Amino acid sequence: MDADLAAHDASAADAESLVDGSAPEPDADACEGVRCGPYGACLEGVCDCRAGFELVDGVCVDQDECLNENAGCALDAVCINTVGSFRCECLDGYRGDGRECSDVHECDERLDNCSDNARCTNTDGGFECACIDGFVGDGMCR
């Protein structure tokens, strides 16, 4: 069979498969030698990376979502990159799911370590102890 006739037969088969609704057969040779790494697969000669990964120098590597506007974590939270994903955690003195964090009211919840002779004042993300009149110290008043 001559090369032009073989090419015509292949094109006709591809056209027929598109007409009957099926996709043409992928070219297995297109992925020969393509190494995407453990987080991707070769599809028709191109690396297709899993969610949370990006193609860098021909290999699928972890995408650090935290580099993009803290990945949507709250201002009072830290973004922690994980393999293929990330998580948000509220900072000390705050609670929530990391996407939304609210101040812990340590004084109201008796989470402070102020002495009985001190006044506890809630601050954003913490608290302060101040001795009441007649006592001295740094919150551990005598």
N, C-alpha and C positions, 0 to 999 in steps of 0.2 A: 504494500500500500504506500502510496507516495505521501510525503509530509503534508502537502496542501490538503489532501483528502482526509488525512488523520485529523488535522486541525479543524476542518469543516465538520467532521463527525463529532468532535468534542464540543464545538460550539452549538451544534444542533442538539446534543444531549443536554447541555446547560439550558438552552432556550426551552426545551421540552419540559425540563424539571420546573422552570419558573412558571410555565403555563399550567401545569397540573398542581401548582401550589407548594411543591416541595422545594427546598433550597438546593442549590448545586452542592455537590460533594466538596468538602474543604480540601485544600491542597496540602496533603500530609507532608510533602517535601518542604513546604514554606517554613515549617517550624524546626526543620533539621538544624541542629547546632544553636538554636535560640535557647538561652538559659535565663529564665525570669526570676529564679530564686524560689524559696519555699512559699512565698506569699503571692504568687502569680502563676498564670498558665499562658502558654502560647496559643494564640488563635490566629490562623492564617498569617503567620510570620510576625505577629505583633504581640508583645506582652500585655496581658489583661490582668491588672492588679486587683486583689481583693479589696473590699471596703476598708478604709483606714490605712491604705498603703499607696505609694506613688512610685512612678517609674523614674529612677535616677541612674544615669549611665547604663541603661539597658537592663536594670535589675529592680524588682519591686522591693522597696524599703519602707519601714514604718514612717508614716506621716505624722509630724508633731503638730497636732491640732491646737495645742496650747500657744503656738506662735501666732495664731490668727485671732487677734482680739480676745485673748484668754479663753477661747473656745466657748464663749457665752457664759462663763462662770460669773458669779456675783462679784462685785467690787471687793467685798469682805471675804473672798474665798481665794484659794489657790487652785490652779489647774495642774493636774498631775498626768503626764503623758504615760500611756501604757502601750504595749505592743498591739497595734491595730485599733486603738481606741484612746480614751482619756477618762478621767473622773474629776469632779469638782469637790473640794472639801472646804468647809467654812473654817476661817481662821480661829485661833483660840479666842474665847470671849464671845463667840457667835455660834448660833446653831441653825441648822436647816439642811437642805439637800445639796448645797453647794451652788445651785442655780439661784436660789434665794436664801439669804442668811439674815438673821435678825440678832440684835444685841441681846446677850444674856444679862439679866438684871441680877447680878450677884448679890447685892445687898438685900433685895426683896426675897430672894430665894435662899438666903442664908448660906451662900457659897463663899462668902468673904472670910478672911482670917483676922478681921479687926478685933481688938480687945473690947471688953464690955465698957471700957472707959473711952471709947472712940466712936466717932460718927463715920458711917460708911456712906460714900457718895459714888453712885454709879457713873462710869465714864464710858465713852464709846469703845467697846471691846474690853472693858476692864472695870476697875473700881479703885477708889482711894480711901485711905483711912486717915482721919484727923482727930487728934486728942480733943476731948471736950475740955472746957475751962477747968483749971485746977489740976490738970494732968499733963505730963510731958512724955515725949517719945515719938516714934515713927509709926504709930498705929498700934503698937504694943505698949500702951500708955500706963504710966505709974504715977 
